[in-house]
Amino acid sequence: MLSVSFGTVIWTTIAFLVVVFVLGKFAWPSILKSIKEREDSIEHALKDAEKAKEQMRQLKEGNEKLMAETRQERDNLLKDAREVKENIIAEAKEKAIVEAEKVMAASREAIRNEKAAAIAEIKTQVAELSVLVAEKILKAELSSKDQQNAFVEEAMKNAKLN
């Protein structure tokens, strides 16, 4: 049923060559052009992806650098704030100590003044009592030593000590 003849082979070969020639003349250039365009677009897309990858890497490095600078700045601000706080506390302590010393000095001075006033008042009262006792002793008729002693004891009992 199927038999191959020499004429069929030649005509088939001629038809094949015509098809190859027509394809080579009209179809292959546009197919190869499409394939080349596809290759170029893929290559371009790969280059763009590489560029995007590089830009992302640079952005990431920039972000990390910025974060490090921000952390450093934050640490510096916290350090400065601590120093300011410590200075304020130290100044407040110094002012409190100076104020306390002023109050203590004023209190000591007030105590000295009160003490001196009290001593002066006691001296005045002792002098008045001495004068009163001497006056009473002189007014009384005292002939004996026993009467003098009794009189002094009675005067001491009657004297008011403030």
C-alpha positions in Angstrom: 0.0 0.0 0.0 2.6 2.4 0.8 5.3 2.4 -1.6 8.0 5.0 -2.1 8.9 5.9 -5.6 11.9 7.9 -6.8 9.7 10.6 -8.3 7.8 11.2 -5.0 11.1 11.6 -3.2 12.3 14.3 -5.6 9.0 16.2 -5.6 8.8 16.0 -1.9 12.4 17.3 -1.7 11.6 20.1 -4.1 8.5 21.0 -2.1 10.4 20.9 1.1 13.1 23.1 -0.4 10.5 25.6 -1.7 8.8 25.7 1.7 12.3 26.2 3.4 13.1 28.9 0.9 9.7 30.7 1.4 10.0 30.3 5.1 13.6 31.5 5.0 12.7 34.5 2.8 9.5 35.6 4.7 8.9 33.7 8.0 12.4 33.1 9.4 13.5 36.8 9.5 10.3 37.9 11.4 10.6 34.8 13.7 14.3 35.5 14.3 13.5 39.2 14.8 10.8 38.3 17.3 13.1 35.9 19.1 15.9 38.6 19.2 13.4 41.2 20.5 12.3 38.7 23.1 15.9 38.1 24.1 16.6 41.8 24.2 13.6 42.5 26.4 14.5 39.6 28.7 18.1 40.9 28.9 16.8 44.4 29.5 14.4 43.2 32.2 17.3 41.3 33.9 19.5 44.4 33.8 16.6 46.5 35.2 16.1 43.8 37.9 19.8 44.0 38.7 19.7 47.8 38.9 16.7 47.6 41.1 18.4 45.0 43.3 21.5 47.3 43.6 19.3 50.3 44.4 17.5 48.3 47.1 20.9 47.3 48.5 22.0 50.9 48.5 18.7 52.0 50.1 19.1 49.3 52.7 22.6 50.5 53.5 21.4 54.1 53.6 18.6 53.1 56.0 21.0 51.2 58.2 23.4 54.1 58.2 20.6 56.5 59.0 19.3 54.3 61.8 22.8 54.1 63.2 23.1 57.9 63.1 19.7 58.2 64.7 20.6 55.8 67.5 23.8 57.7 68.1 22.0 61.0 68.2 19.4 59.6 70.5 22.2 58.3 72.8 23.8 61.7 72.7 20.6 63.4 73.6 20.0 61.0 76.5 23.5 61.5 77.7 23.1 65.3 77.6 19.7 65.0 79.4 21.3 63.0 82.1 24.1 65.5 82.5 21.6 68.4 82.7 19.6 66.5 85.3 22.7 65.7 87.4 23.8 69.4 87.1 20.3 70.6 88.2 20.3 68.1 91.1 23.8 69.2 92.2 22.9 72.9 92.0 19.8 72.2 94.0 21.8 70.4 96.6 24.3 73.1 96.8 21.6 75.8 97.2 19.9 73.7 99.9 23.2 73.3 101.8 23.9 77.1 101.6 20.3 77.9 102.6 20.5 75.4 105.5 23.8 76.9 106.7 22.2 80.4 106.6 19.3 79.2 108.6 21.6 77.4 111.1 23.7 80.6 111.5 20.6 82.7 112.0 19.3 80.2 114.6 22.7 80.2 116.4 22.7 84.0 116.5 19.1 84.1 117.7 20.0 81.5 120.5 23.0 83.6 121.5 20.9 86.7 121.7 18.2 85.0 123.7 20.8 83.5 126.0 22.5 86.9 126.5 19.1 88.5 127.2 18.2 85.8 129.7 21.6 86.1 131.5 21.1 89.9 131.6 17.6 89.5 133.1 18.8 87.0 135.7 21.6 89.4 136.7 19.1 92.2 137.0 16.8 90.0 139.2 19.7 88.8 141.3 20.8 92.4 141.9 17.3 93.5 142.8 17.0 90.5 145.2 20.4 91.4 146.8 19.3 95.0 147.3 16.0 93.9 148.8 17.7 91.4 151.1 20.2 94.0 152.2 17.5 96.6 152.7 15.5 94.2 154.9 18.5 93.2 156.8 19.5 96.7 157.5 15.9 97.7 158.6 15.5 95.0 161.0 16.9 95.1 164.4 19.2 92.2 164.5 21.0 91.8 167.6 22.0 88.1 167.3 23.4 85.9 164.7 20.4 83.5 164.9 18.0 86.4 164.2 20.0 87.3 161.1 20.0 83.8 159.8 16.2 83.4 160.4 15.6 86.7 158.7 17.6 85.7 155.6 15.8 82.4 155.3 12.4 84.1 155.7 13.4 86.7 153.0 14.5 83.9 150.7 11.2 82.1 151.1 9.2 85.3 150.4 11.3 86.4 147.4 9.7 85.7 144.0 12.2 84.2 141.5 11.1 84.6 137.8 
